Amino acid sequence: MLGNFLIGLREGLEAALVVSILVAFLVRTDRRSVLPKVWLGVGIAVAVSAGVTIGLALAQQQLTFEAQEALGGGLSIVAVGFVTWMIFWMRRAARSISAELRGRMEDALRLGSGAVVLMSALAVGREGLETALFFFTAAQAAGQTTEPLIGFLLGIAVAVVLAWLIYRGAISLDLGRFFTVTGVLLVFVAAGVLAYGVHDLQEAAILPGLTTLAFDVSAAVPPDSWYGTLLKGIFNFSPQTTVLEAIVWVGYVAVVLPLFLRPQRARPTPATSAAP
């Protein structure tokens, strides 16, 4: 539940902030008549994202065990690639995203109503599709229970409330710090999903080493204990971890986390010409 709550909170806040930027821009420029088209685009993006999640779940049920494991493993790796790109992109573009979205909306307004709907759908849909894929794979890693869905929906609900409060000026949130902290946590969540994907590919006999364990701490960390469940839900920790899973988990964190936390280079400002 906690891992999926983090996914819902992080991705939901990004999508909600995109919507609030577009709405605020239209309200401040006295274009309230365009708002229904923005909400139509948002609704389309949400429907497509939900449809992708449901479609993946239904498609997986029709497959053999080996095919299910192969599909789950492949999607896990793709999802980790998406979320890794996302956390680095948001870290780099957080300061300029507002101006970029306003510029795209201006262009869409000049092209017509259809362009506004399409622009809104694409702006939110990118976040939605990433969220759908990552949630699906994280939920599969957590097991066949309702906790992942509950945690995810709670994260979305909190994100919407936070975005609304920010829009209304009721709270001031340091978005740079927020995305940095959640980005660090998502690195560990993504590492767990990646390790789970590797395990799936081992069970599908695509990768070797299913019976070669790096460690087995089932006696010390029972999978059904509260702390075993907590570690499984947040970090996808398995008491019985294969060597390849351990290598992938450690390698991902060792590479991605330092790159994410390294100081950003200050962007050079254009030199101003001296006055005559």
C-alpha positions, 0 to 999 in steps of 0.5 A: 500500500505504501509504495503505491501510495507514493506512486499515486501521490507523486504522479497524481500531483504532477498531473494535478499541477499540470491541470492547475497551471492550465486552468489558472492561465485561462482564468487569468487571461479571461478565457473561462469559456475554454475550460470545458475543453480542457476538462474534456481533454483531462477526462479523455486522458484519465479514461485512456490511462484507466483503460490501459490498466484494465486492458493489461490486467485482462490480457494477462489473465488470458495467458499461460503461466510462462507468458504471464511471467514474461509479460509481467517481467517485460512490463516491469522493465519498461515501467522502470525505464519510464519512471527513471526518465520521469524523475530526472525530467521533473528534476530538470524541468520543474522550474520551466514547466509552467511557462512551457505549458502556457506557451503550448496552450497559447499555440493550441488556442490559435489553432482551435477547440480541437487543439485545446482538447488534444493539448490537454489530453496529451499534457495529462495523458503522458503522466497518466500512461506512466502512472498506469504502467508503473502502478500495474507492475508495482501492484503485480509485485505487491501481490494479488490484494486490494492494498495496492489499489487502495494505496494508489487511490489514497495517493491520488486523492491527497495529490488532488487536495494538495494541488487544489490548496496550492491553486487556491493559495492556501498552502505553499509547497516547496515543489523542488524539495518535494520532488527530490524527496519523492524521487529518492523514494521512487528510486528504491520503489523502482529498484524493487519493481526492476528486481521483481521483473527480473524474477518474473523473467527467471520464472518464465525461463528467459533468464537463468538463475532462478534457484541460485539464491543470494540469501534466504532470510525467511526465518528472520523476516517471515513474508507474512510478518508486518515488517516483511509485508512493509519491506515487500510493499515499499522496496519489494524485498523478498526474503528469498532473493536470487543472485541476479535480482540482488545484482540488478537491485544494487546496481540500479540504486548504485547508479541512479541514486547518485546521478539523481542527487548530484548538484545541478549545474546552474544554467548560464545566463545570457550576457547583457551588452554594455550600454553605449 
